[in-house]
Amino acid sequence: MRIKVVDVSNPFEDLPTVPDADELLDKAYSRAARAGRAKMDVDAQYAMLDTAGHILTDNLEDIVRRWPDFDELHPFFRTLADAIVGIHALRSHLGSVNWAARQIDTIVTEHRARFRGEPAVAKQQRKQAFARIASIIDEVAEALDALETARRDLAKIPGIDPTEPTIVMAGYPNVGKSSFLNAVTRASGAIASYPFTTTKIDIGHLDHRHIRYQLIDTPGLLDRPDSERNPIERQSIAALEYLADCVLMILDASETCGYQLEDQLALRDQLLDRFSTVGIPVVTVCNKSDLSVDTEADYYMSVTEDDEVDTVLTACLDAIDYEPALPFESS
């Protein structure tokens, strides 16, 4: 019996925009200039240096702080994020930004201690500090740009809820996956796209015995053999291993889908090897049974004839054997 605990939706959806290097410096220096105009002599230089330092360190630290801890993400989002932008690269960029914040704080402290109460010396030290600070920001300019690009891409991760029991559909194009999804959800379903490809996914929902189930069709991912998938797509399928509670493999023995049954069975065997070995049940169904049942399958149905559709759905729900976690079990 599979039990899922409460988690969150896309953790990257509400990340704030990452400013670029010029934006950060413009903001810090303009605020510093205003602070300096309100003071005189050495105090003005103190105010300018402290203000610029605080603005930059606060903004840089906030960038790092707002990103989620990758080790605490739901495995589906962590694996998909790694496929899209690379978690190692993200950690490196965030480490660079955090380093910049520490360096700027050190620069401010060092030059502030050299003011010596003399306006000319203070101004000289403040200018030197600003030059060093600008150099530090320039060093992390690429990291800032990369984080903003990653933020935009990750915010587009499809609206999939990893807490819902999920049926992932597989099979070659035109075997009847979309028709099955529409039939059992009584709706066309939501449409979303993976951000790293033109691949779209169909998402439908149904309620059964007061439990909400999620059905997902992923054309472009589970409709062809591994040899035709690129590394990112293969990693995305790995992400689905953390999401799927059942894989519904649909065959078309009539071959009216345009693909030979031999190829369809080879794809089924690949998916069986992949998902069954990690404990995810795979239900094999022969659709278009009104045209042909010339293959071995767990079930036979015809979506167009509304024949045995509910039987197949019930088999998938039984294979999931979902039970919601009780509050005292979720910790």
Steps between C-alpha positions, in 0.01 A plus 500: 500500500647832388465794739594853400556783744422867458749696291498821296443591137767647273751645750653729236176663389517806724873568502569875463681640198880488531644846419799522271835656597421845361166514677660410832775760469264773379269438793782493755685806371192715450385425856854570622503837325175601670635390837819702444310818416335488841835510681820704502870423451610168654147415610387526138765251391405265783133522397576434133723200567272346761187551288651349187638208697169428675297525179726259316549245777128501585401447137759231436413314820131522415563342160665203668248478784194495275609195302377171651730243656546246221549216747154567645314516170257231397708255292282567192582871503864443592557255214307711249689814606826313451387405150401855410782712644733272699496514880880490525520813284229671703682428824820637349328822392335545839835436669658772285229748596540416869877542465446845348288606796772395743772671298309828484443493874876449551587784261270742680650407837858535375459841336280642774783437745735712285297823500702649793257789540643690202253595219753464218621163628144384559397594147800322354428184701131507407589527129747214528238291677244575229747395232570170677129442556426558133771248414338240730158554345653470156648164599155360580316664210480173308375316809224758547395470136503121520283502812245726333488275194459195724228674699299570186539144373420331830192716554357332187511149644153358433235531767533144621413418859739233634270439798216360290490130408598500136447284193757567228395387153743356248483366148564601142309794349138443393447187712225674698668658801337840463162338432533293816600805706204698369261210556587435863546862606192622309704800390768592253751541783756771555783558254853586610847490347840399627720812488796336328312358202195547282354190663157560646330294765131439563382494860158381612344441839227279640350439842448146623377419850580855612859477375626717214708320239725649235542360148791613287579440135853594398529489121861536397627321808330162536397444140828383351801284592798617706721508192294793366507703820761761585669507844268769636192301399640188662560692820145633486374144485707435812306785662176325410612203707449720807160612375332191356302264719396298199600493132222426253657354185255513208550281193323504164503148358314619191802716412262771374708736714766476232753300704574129485394293798854362528633851566222571748583184693869591504410836654282323756787271596733799548249673725435181693872469566523862605194541721432151633853472637434804722169363625264694273227276356458499121154413366504394134178561306408420142283783369285487184389152597212539255764488226752249636596315819793322340745552786543405863392769744368535853175652371321571174288805430361727232477862600304592190243229578507575875583135561686402820630854556383504861651156553840628392470808718405287801799273436733801507346635820525157662864472391575832669329390823519856627430598857541863613741557785343580832622818673702311759669295223625794294805588709 
